[in-house]
Amino acid sequence: MREALAEKLEQVAGVAVSTGDILVTQGGTAGLAASILSIVNPGDRVVIPDPTYSLYVDLVGMAGGEVVPVPLADDLHWDLDRLADALRGARLFVFCNPVNPTGIVHSRSELEALESFLDGTDTVVISDEAYSDLDFTGRPFTSAIELPGLRERTIYCQTFSKSYAMTGWRIGYLWGPSDLIQAAARIHNTFNGSMNTVVQDAALVAIQTCGPDVARMRDAYQRRGALMRDALAGIPGLTLSAPEGAFYQFPGYDLDVPSVEVVAFLREQGVAVRPGAEFGANGEHHLRLSYAASDEAIVAGVERLGAGLDALRRSRA
Ligand SMILES: Cc1ncc(COP(=O)(O)O)c(C=O)c1O
């Protein structure tokens, strides 16, 4: 399996990949835990965009690190000036691309800016590219490991949960500089142990035979994203962004109610969404909607969302 992954990684990174530098993990979750717990010591500064996938902050907290959240620009991309400032003296920068929860895709020029900010430093990067096959921008997706100045300091974190919809199989992998992967392997061996053979066999079949399915599902998610966005456009008080990747919409809302309360209210109306605040303080007054669902569920869910927000608005008037 690691030989197949090495071949895949060589196509992305454009350099030779040694199988010894690949660690097969129990999903992206265990890969992220092994990386963060092996890199971060108490007091280390860890820079994390805000909002972003919530696991990063939780893991840095477990390791005793100091989280430095960096608010995004209005278009939900990085605010490069703020990022450059925050990165001074950082032990680690963790990000995902495409992004859960915002659905945006960081461009090659954003990654080049990151590369230049880190030039001459010993800051480590974790690039969580769980959704790399789900890019709808029409531009070729740029992985952090394509850029030499990032590759030399980056743990690339990948999973079979999104591209192959193998979430329940719990398998993913890390690739990066040998010393970082060896440290992560010690944590993974201690907390998780090796992956079982059956799951590795299934993942190998996915890599070898499921390319056409991944492409078909990418198109399906892109269509579902547009379907959800069109339906959301009819709901007053929501601010929408264009779906660029992953399978999420992250609309802002204009009610002066915390997102946790909005979500609890909506659940009573029969629709489940995530509160924006779960992804960082700057995610407040947003909701995260997933369109990894059927067309019918998306249309019915958005209808209930609209009715629920209307009822909430009237109850607070
Ligand atoms: C950005 C990102 N990374 C990693 C994961 C973890 O996925 P898994 O542990 O199923 O591989 C998720 C799951 O939602 C995610 O959104």
The ligand as an SDF file (V2000), in Angstrom:
LIG
                    3D

 16 16  0  0  0  0  0  0  0  0999 V2000
  -10.4370   19.0960    7.1350 C   0  0  0  0  0  0  0  0  0  0  0  0
  -10.6340   17.7310    7.7170 C   0  0  0  0  0  0  0  0  0  0  0  0
   -9.5670   17.0050    8.0460 N   0  0  0  0  0  0  0  0  0  0  0  0
   -9.6850   15.7910    8.5860 C   0  0  0  0  0  0  0  0  0  0  0  0
  -10.9190   15.2290    8.8320 C   0  0  0  0  0  0  0  0  0  0  0  0
  -10.9570   13.9000    9.5080 C   0  0  0  0  0  0  0  0  0  0  0  0
  -11.4860   12.9190    8.7280 O   0  0  0  0  0  0  0  0  0  0  0  0
  -11.1960   11.3660    9.0270 P   0  0  0  0  0  0  0  0  0  0  0  0
  -10.7040   11.2150   10.4150 O   0  0  0  0  0  0  0  0  0  0  0  0
  -12.5030   10.6900    8.7830 O   0  0  0  0  0  0  0  0  0  0  0  0
  -10.1610   10.9670    8.0330 O   0  0  0  0  0  0  0  0  0  0  0  0
  -12.0830   15.9520    8.5130 C   0  0  0  0  0  0  0  0  0  0  0  0
  -13.4280   15.4030    8.7820 C   0  0  0  0  0  0  0  0  0  0  0  0
  -14.4390   16.0330    8.6930 O   0  0  0  0  0  0  0  0  0  0  0  0
  -11.9350   17.2370    7.9370 C   0  0  0  0  0  0  0  0  0  0  0  0
  -13.0040   17.9810    7.6190 O   0  0  0  0  0  0  0  0  0  0  0  0
  1  2  1  0
  2  3  1  0
  2 15  2  0
  3  4  2  0
  4  5  1  0
  5  6  1  0
  5 12  2  0
  6  7  1  0
  7  8  1  0
  8  9  2  0
  8 10  1  0
  8 11  1  0
 12 13  1  0
 12 15  1  0
 13 14  2  0
 15 16  1  0
M  END
$$$$
